[in-house]
Amino acid sequence: MTRTAFLRPRSAAAEPMESFAGLLREWLPEQRWFAGKDRPVTDLHVLSMTELFPGCLHLLVHAGHGGVPSPGNTPWAGDCYQLLLGVREHPSPRLGRAVIGRVQDGPLAGRTVYDALHDPRSAQLLLERLRHPGVVGPLRFEGDAARQVPTGLVPRLLDAEQSNSSLVYGDEFILKVFRRIQPGVNPDLEVPGALARQGCHRVPAPVAWLRTTHPFKATLGVLQPFLRDASDGWTLALAALAAGDDFTAQSHALGRVTADVHLALGAAFPVGGPGGNGLTAEGMTEHLTAAAHSVPVLQPFVPGLKAAFSALATCDPGPPAQRIHGDLHLGQVLRAGRDWFVIDFEGEPSRPLSERRSAHSPLRDIAGMLRSFDYAARQRRPWRPEWARRCREAYCAGYAARAGWDPRKKHGLLRAYETDRAVYEVLYEARHRPDWLPVPMAAIERLAVRGD
């Protein structure tokens, strides 16, 4: 097939989604990355549909919800999802749970629809699109001209729980396919690219990416080098807990790496003045109010939690606001050999993209990692609070050794950011993993009652 034919867009406008909308309405809420599990899907309509290649449709769909609205959502943002759907008359039995259902009527009647990312053939063709930059309808396939991606890499879909979907190709590259789409440049493309230009080697640089121009401009996916034989911090922490091992040396090194990334971010993006504690407290209080409205179990703790935010008025401003990771925790760091790497700069999925691309205090990232030590310590019974405390101390000490200031000396600020993070965790778990809700709620009770 010639390059011209390969890149020729194929219109799928004649394939109305109505024939399988009912199947999607049942399937979507069951997906790990679907953000509206606490709200019914009241309507579903297509925003964009493109035949990516024969037998595979690329869709952006809008899921309308009844009940409580999502805090901070725009009309397009919070409920727009990216789907790659395979359509076959006789799908492979190996697709298993990827099958969405059999269409009963319309132009696709008698065919089976499935999540195409589970199909090795579709995954390989998707990589071919990224290997050959070009245009397919509203979709734009782009990349770093200095980086070559070889052909014939065998794909495998990662089954780890996350807010997106990731394909690994031949243990050389990883493609993150964003599921919940918001208008604008995704930080997971913007930030690693900027850090690569700064010479920061703690973050894998983008190799190729996919974006759309309709119904709005947005980033849809990013291809990056895959760190083979790497283990994420969450897995390593749980292994240490299971073996009864100390994790302080790893935590100290991780604190230094976090500071390295923050310093590189400060050089790559504009840095603001000292943080405005009043505005910060106001924003945190608004997040708390909205979260308590969505998750009523929070409501009895609201007065105590607000005290942490009110105390910001007497705190020093802290370090200048700058671009940060935005959702830093043990699952967002990888250890390969003796080195730590930081990944997934998308930010907190429930926050608006404009907020995730704004400057914030580095203490937000630090608070996220400190909360993650607590998450890990609560995965085994009895709970190991002393293990978490030692990790927290070591992490902050490592950060201070590299950054030149000690997070532990910003007690009021750190407490406020930890409280804000715990509120976010409650909202996230209620929507994505209800069984995990007791973990952040334990922190909420502690922070609201004891204030530590």
Secondary structure, 3 states (H helix, E strand, C coil): CCHHHHHCCEECCCCCCHHHHHHHHHHHHHCCCCCCCCCCEEEEEEEEEEEEECCEEEEEEEEEECCCCCCCCCCCCCCEEEEEEEEECCCCHHHHHHEEEECCCCCCCCCEEEEHHHCHHHHHHHHHHHHCCEEECCEEEEECCCCCCCCCCCEEECCCCCCCEEEEECCCEEEEECCECCCECCHHHHHHHHHHHCCCCCCCCCCEEEEECCCCCEEEEEEEECCCCCEEHHHHHHHHHHHCCCCHHHHHHHHHHHHHHHHHHHHHCCCCCECCHHHHHHHHHHHHHHHHHHCHHHHHHHHHHHHHHHHHHHCCCCCECECCCCCCCHHHEEEECCEEEECCCCCCCCCCHHHHCCCECCHHHHHHHHHHHHHHHCCCCCCCHHHHHHHHHHHHHHHHHHHCCCHHHCHHHHHHHHHHHHHHHHHHHHHHCHHHCHHHHHHHHHHHHCCC
